Amino acid sequence: MKINKMLIANRGEIAIRIMKTARRMKIRTVAVKTAVEPNAMYLSLADEVFDNTEEVSEIPVFLDIEKLISIALKTGANAVHPGYGFLAENAYFAQKCLDNEIIFIGPSPDAIYKMGNKTIARKLALKNGIPMAMGSNGNVPNEEEAVKIAEKIGYPVIIKAASGGGGRGMRIVRKSDEMDKMFIIASKEAEKAFNDPSVFIEKYIENPKHIEFQILGDTKGNVIHLGERECSIQRKHQKLLEESPSCALDSGLRKTMGKIAVQIAKAVNYFSAGTVEFLLDSEKNFYFMEMNTRIQVEHPVTEIVTGIDLIEQQIRIANGEELKIKQKDIKLKGWAIECRINAEDVQAGFAPDPGKIERLSMPSENYVRVDTGIQSGSSIVSSYDSMIAKLIVSGRDRKEAIKNCKLALDKVWIKGTKTTLPFFRLLVRNQKFQDGTFTTAFIEDLDKYYYNSEYEEMLAAWLATKLFVEENLQEHSTNASFENSVDMSPWLLNKRINQF
């Protein structure tokens, strides 16, 4: 059975991203219209829209397995693409699709289950000789046992949700008298987020780099990697900026880590796109963290440096096709950086700032790619994530990519909500970021830059007003570029833009 009609069990920019490739492959797509977003941008790009606006349920449709299966059957879709988030890594959903003779565009339910449960994944990694940080052999039943394990491997340690991801159910413990409190918090958070309170413990690697390898595997047993992504710019384990390749890896280390990534994928007979994640310490020792069994938010940077459409590969693999790409064919060309522009108030600790996007303007240079599900007039709703757009910028090397990223960020105009734009404008001008010596602790170290003093806020507001008046007197276009604003405060830039 070949895919001819695909239900996209997702929304926003990833739904649009999937639709674009499906259309090129002449596969019809079905989108789901919800009462929360009845006029969402992604609906206009689908070949068919299933109206679910009158459905009243406590479970959002994108989390309702039975409903999604029903929609696929009603619309005649013989495949489902889960995108990322929601049910993308739900083994039961994948199995229900197969039970109803619907192609699940992703890995097998068995691979999803084994890699989704971190304790099982850890045991598999150890069995296959994959480098791992020291830790518990399985789930830890209580605080007393947690203290024993921590004292054996040495503090600091990190408590992790067995079924978790995205930074939820994770707590760092630096001394024994913190364990009781942190163990309870992590376990309760895991239960709330994943309906599973199980946690395990690992040695905490101080100030590492977060490096992940993109994997592609087919149903014939072929598995390759497409190089790495640098994901160390993150806050509370949530990624904010990614790039490919990483300046921390040379060709030898890339080859070694890539080989290990392929090895762990083969251990679960993995097929489809997936990501193997590692921590890299200051001595260039690396440790397997987890495997994400889906397409990643940051997949565009890999597409740019390899020239490979990952969504297309997912679909072809789901169709039973053998990979035409061999490991020797993978060449990383140039550099790519992705900024996740979210509707968040950076100075309030990246708190979501839902609202209507009154004005949205993105750069269109040939070194820029924008993946978005938002346009002028769209609303960022509290029911879903706060992403406005992914700004992906390329260059011949990292220096040029950063230069182009500065120019591109300064040409993004968004009015209606607070955004992470000022953070990114600050980030790409930071010397530590530019020289590549940052780690996952980078943002915590920059806390003092996030919060301007009252005096600085007043000064920035005064300067913004002055510049605004001067520019309007000169009849500058609202599409004016900030190309020469390299030394201008990113907070000031944001205030200038939001004047319009």
Beta strands, then each sheet from edge to edge (+ up, - down):
strand 1: 5-8
strand 2: 28-33
strand 3: 48-51
strand 4: 79-81
strand 5: 103-104
strand 6: 157-161
strand 7: 171-173
strand 8: 199-203
strand 9: 209-217
strand 10: 223-235
strand 11: 238-244
strand 12: 272-280
strand 13: 286-292
strand 14: 335-342
strand 15: 344-345
strand 16: 351-352
strand 17: 355-356
strand 18: 359-361
strand 19: 368-372
strand 20: 379-380
strand 21: 387-395
strand 22: 413-415
sheet 1: 3+ 2+ 1+ 4+ 5+
sheet 2: 7+ 6- 8+
sheet 3: 13+ 12- 9+ 10- 11+ 14- 21+ 19-
sheet 4: 15+ 16-
sheet 5: 17+ 20-
sheet 6: 18+ 22-
end
